[in-house]
Amino acid sequence: MNNLKKELINGKGYAILPIDDLENFKILCNEFIKKISPYTKTKNFSDIRQEMTEMSKSQINELMVSLLSFNDASEVLINSCKNIVKSLSGDEIFLQRRANTIFNIPGQDQRRQWPHYELMSGVSPFTYILWAPFHDLDENDGVFYLDLNKSHEMIKSEQSTGIVNGPMILNKNYDEKPAKLKFGEVIVFCPFVLHGNINFNSNLARIACSVRFQSIHQPLLQKDTDYFKFHKI
């Protein structure tokens, strides 16, 4: 843990770690099941993942909108990873007000997350991101992360053409091996790491939760943003 910040800033740019408080993280998973229960036929998580593969895109969108009321997800996730967060940003942080719950459905014609880096949001270059799946991920589940050196090369190469956040990054086909995580693990990364997901084949949908945070002692690029809130661990 002592070398985590060095790894994120000067090393690969990301690390896979065990969640500090797994029981607290399980509360997050159970609350997720409760929130979506009006839209599913079961409370078994594997069955929910299978059921989601049969939903229409409009049904998935409706389900995602229902999670906008999940106001405390960011606190639950961050408090599940207290030691990780403290080692990077101390115990007083700016925390993303609303955590992202991500659904990815298998198949070639499904919505996917375009390759991107978190600094595209323009809020701050000092954030870190926690991304935790609600189930095991295998090599087929389509989430990839480029290491920091490759990410910098891509960003600088595109920038040299006078374009930022353009087709060189967004439309590139990345031949990267997806990250393999177990339930109870989290990937933490810096805002310059390029990542996204590729189409994947499975009988089950992929579900994960992510949140951004930073030390209150680091500046924000957008001073009037309502994106973050103060949180003491």
C-alpha positions as CSV (number, residue, x, y, z in Angstrom):
1,M,0.0,0.0,0.0
2,N,2.9,2.3,0.7
3,N,4.0,2.2,-3.0
4,L,0.4,2.5,-4.4
5,K,0.6,6.2,-5.2
6,K,4.0,5.7,-6.9
7,E,2.5,2.9,-9.0
8,L,-0.4,5.0,-10.1
9,I,1.6,8.1,-10.9
10,N,4.9,6.7,-12.2
11,G,4.2,3.0,-12.8
12,K,1.4,1.2,-14.7
13,G,-1.1,3.8,-13.7
14,Y,-3.5,1.3,-12.2
15,A,-3.5,-1.5,-9.6
16,I,-5.8,-4.4,-8.7
17,L,-6.3,-4.7,-4.9
18,P,-8.5,-6.5,-2.4
19,I,-11.4,-4.4,-1.1
20,D,-10.7,-3.5,2.5
21,D,-14.2,-4.1,3.9
22,L,-15.9,-6.9,1.9
23,E,-18.9,-7.1,4.2
24,N,-19.6,-3.4,3.6
25,F,-19.2,-3.9,-0.2
26,K,-21.8,-6.7,0.0
27,I,-24.2,-4.2,1.4
28,L,-23.7,-2.2,-1.7
29,C,-24.5,-5.2,-3.9
30,N,-27.6,-6.1,-1.9
31,E,-28.8,-2.5,-2.1
32,F,-28.4,-2.6,-5.9
33,I,-30.5,-5.8,-6.0
34,K,-33.2,-4.0,-4.0
35,K,-33.2,-0.9,-6.2
36,I,-33.7,-2.9,-9.4
37,S,-36.1,-5.5,-8.0
38,P,-39.2,-3.9,-9.6
39,Y,-37.6,-4.6,-13.0
40,T,-36.4,-8.2,-12.5
41,K,-38.1,-11.5,-11.7
42,T,-35.4,-12.8,-9.2
43,K,-33.1,-11.7,-6.5
44,N,-30.4,-14.1,-7.4
45,F,-27.5,-12.2,-8.8
46,S,-26.5,-14.7,-11.5
47,D,-30.1,-14.9,-12.6
48,I,-30.3,-11.1,-12.7
49,R,-27.3,-11.0,-14.9
50,Q,-28.8,-13.6,-17.2
51,E,-32.2,-11.8,-17.3
52,M,-30.5,-8.5,-18.3
53,T,-29.2,-10.1,-21.4
54,E,-32.8,-10.6,-22.6
55,M,-33.9,-7.0,-21.8
56,S,-34.4,-4.5,-24.6
57,K,-32.2,-1.4,-24.7
58,S,-35.1,0.7,-23.6
59,Q,-35.6,-1.6,-20.6
60,I,-31.9,-1.3,-19.7
61,N,-32.1,2.5,-19.9
62,E,-35.2,2.5,-17.7
63,L,-33.3,0.4,-15.2
64,M,-30.3,2.8,-15.2
65,V,-32.6,5.7,-14.6
66,S,-34.1,4.0,-11.6
67,L,-30.6,3.9,-10.0
68,L,-30.4,7.7,-10.0
69,S,-32.1,7.4,-6.6
70,F,-29.1,5.4,-5.3
71,N,-27.7,8.4,-3.6
72,D,-25.5,6.7,-1.0
73,A,-23.6,4.3,-3.4
74,S,-20.6,6.6,-3.6
75,E,-20.1,6.6,0.2
76,V,-20.6,2.9,0.6
77,L,-18.1,2.1,-2.1
78,I,-15.5,4.6,-0.8
79,N,-16.0,3.3,2.8
80,S,-15.4,-0.2,1.6
81,C,-11.9,0.9,0.4
82,K,-10.9,3.2,3.3
83,N,-7.2,2.1,3.5
84,I,-6.8,2.5,-0.3
85,V,-8.4,5.9,-0.3
86,K,-6.5,7.2,2.7
87,S,-3.1,6.1,1.3
88,L,-3.8,8.1,-1.9
89,S,-5.8,11.2,-0.6
90,G,-5.9,11.2,3.2
91,D,-9.1,11.1,5.2
92,E,-10.7,14.3,3.9
93,I,-11.7,14.0,0.3
94,F,-13.8,15.4,-2.5
95,L,-16.0,12.5,-3.5
96,Q,-18.1,12.1,-6.6
97,R,-21.6,12.9,-5.6
98,R,-23.2,10.0,-7.4
99,A,-21.4,6.8,-8.1
100,N,-21.7,5.2,-11.6
101,T,-23.4,1.8,-11.9
102,I,-22.3,0.3,-15.2
103,F,-24.1,-2.4,-17.1
104,N,-22.5,-4.1,-20.2
105,I,-24.6,-6.5,-22.2
106,P,-22.8,-9.2,-24.3
107,G,-23.1,-9.1,-28.1
108,Q,-21.8,-7.1,-31.1
109,D,-24.8,-4.7,-31.3
110,Q,-24.8,-3.6,-27.7
111,R,-23.9,-0.3,-26.0
112,R,-20.3,-0.2,-25.1
113,Q,-18.1,2.3,-23.3
114,W,-15.8,4.1,-25.7
115,P,-12.1,4.2,-24.9
116,H,-11.4,7.2,-22.8
117,Y,-9.5,8.6,-19.9
118,E,-11.2,10.2,-16.9
119,L,-9.5,13.6,-17.4
120,M,-11.8,14.0,-20.4
121,S,-14.4,15.2,-17.9
122,G,-12.2,18.3,-17.2
123,V,-13.0,18.4,-13.5
124,S,-9.5,17.7,-12.1
125,P,-6.2,15.9,-13.0
126,F,-5.8,14.9,-9.4
127,T,-8.6,12.4,-9.1
128,Y,-8.3,8.6,-8.6
129,I,-11.0,6.2,-9.6
130,L,-12.2,3.0,-7.9
131,W,-13.9,0.4,-10.2
132,A,-15.4,-2.7,-8.6
133,P,-17.4,-5.5,-10.3
134,F,-20.3,-7.1,-8.5
135,H,-19.2,-10.5,-9.5
136,D,-16.1,-12.3,-10.8
137,L,-14.7,-11.1,-14.2
138,D,-12.8,-13.5,-16.5
139,E,-10.7,-12.8,-19.6
140,N,-13.9,-12.7,-21.7
141,D,-15.7,-9.9,-20.0
142,G,-14.3,-7.1,-22.0
143,V,-12.8,-4.5,-19.7
144,F,-9.3,-3.2,-20.7
145,Y,-6.8,-0.8,-19.3
146,L,-3.7,0.5,-21.1
147,D,-0.7,1.1,-18.9
148,L,0.3,4.7,-18.2
149,N,3.2,4.8,-20.8
150,K,1.0,3.5,-23.6
151,S,-1.8,5.9,-22.5
152,H,0.6,8.9,-22.6
153,E,1.9,7.9,-26.0
154,M,-1.7,7.8,-27.4
155,I,-2.7,11.1,-25.8
156,K,0.5,12.9,-26.9
157,S,0.2,11.4,-30.4
158,E,-3.3,12.7,-30.8
159,Q,-2.4,16.0,-29.3
160,S,0.3,16.5,-31.8
161,T,-2.3,16.6,-34.6
162,G,-4.1,19.5,-32.9
163,I,-7.0,17.3,-31.7
164,V,-7.9,16.2,-28.1
165,N,-10.5,13.5,-27.3
166,G,-10.9,12.8,-31.0
167,P,-11.1,9.7,-33.3
168,M,-7.6,8.6,-32.8
169,I,-8.5,7.5,-29.2
170,L,-12.2,7.0,-29.5
171,N,-12.3,4.9,-32.6
172,K,-9.1,2.9,-32.2
173,N,-9.4,-0.9,-31.9
174,Y,-7.4,-1.8,-28.8
175,D,-5.9,-5.2,-28.9
176,E,-5.6,-5.4,-25.1
177,K,-6.2,-8.4,-22.8
178,P,-9.1,-7.6,-20.5
179,A,-8.4,-7.2,-16.8
180,K,-9.3,-10.3,-14.7
181,L,-10.9,-9.5,-11.3
182,K,-12.5,-11.6,-8.7
183,F,-15.5,-10.5,-6.6
184,G,-14.0,-8.6,-3.7
185,E,-11.3,-6.9,-5.8
186,V,-11.2,-3.4,-7.0
187,I,-9.1,-1.7,-9.7
188,V,-7.9,1.8,-8.8
189,F,-6.3,4.0,-11.4
190,C,-5.2,7.6,-12.2
191,P,-7.2,9.9,-14.6
192,F,-4.6,9.5,-17.5
193,V,-5.1,5.8,-18.0
194,L,-7.0,4.9,-21.2
195,H,-9.6,2.3,-20.6
196,G,-12.9,1.1,-21.9
197,N,-14.6,-2.2,-22.9
198,I,-14.7,-4.3,-26.0
199,N,-17.6,-6.5,-27.2
200,F,-17.7,-9.8,-25.3
201,N,-19.5,-13.1,-25.6
202,S,-21.2,-14.4,-22.5
203,N,-24.5,-15.6,-21.2
204,L,-24.4,-13.0,-18.5
205,A,-24.3,-9.2,-18.3
206,R,-21.5,-7.4,-16.6
207,I,-22.3,-5.1,-13.6
208,A,-19.9,-2.9,-11.8
209,C,-19.7,0.3,-9.8
210,S,-17.2,3.2,-10.0
211,V,-16.5,6.4,-8.2
212,R,-13.9,9.2,-8.3
213,F,-12.2,11.0,-5.4
214,Q,-9.4,13.3,-4.6
215,S,-7.7,15.0,-1.7
216,I,-9.4,18.3,-0.6
217,H,-5.8,19.7,-0.6
218,Q,-5.6,19.4,-4.4
219,P,-7.1,22.0,-6.7
220,L,-10.1,21.6,-9.0
221,L,-10.1,22.8,-12.6
222,Q,-13.8,23.6,-12.2
223,K,-14.1,25.6,-9.1
224,D,-17.9,25.8,-9.3
225,T,-18.5,22.2,-10.0
226,D,-21.3,20.3,-8.2
227,Y,-19.7,17.0,-9.3
228,F,-18.0,16.5,-6.0
229,K,-19.0,16.7,-2.3
230,F,-16.9,16.8,0.8
231,H,-16.5,13.4,2.6
232,K,-14.5,12.5,5.7
233,I,-13.5,8.9,6.1
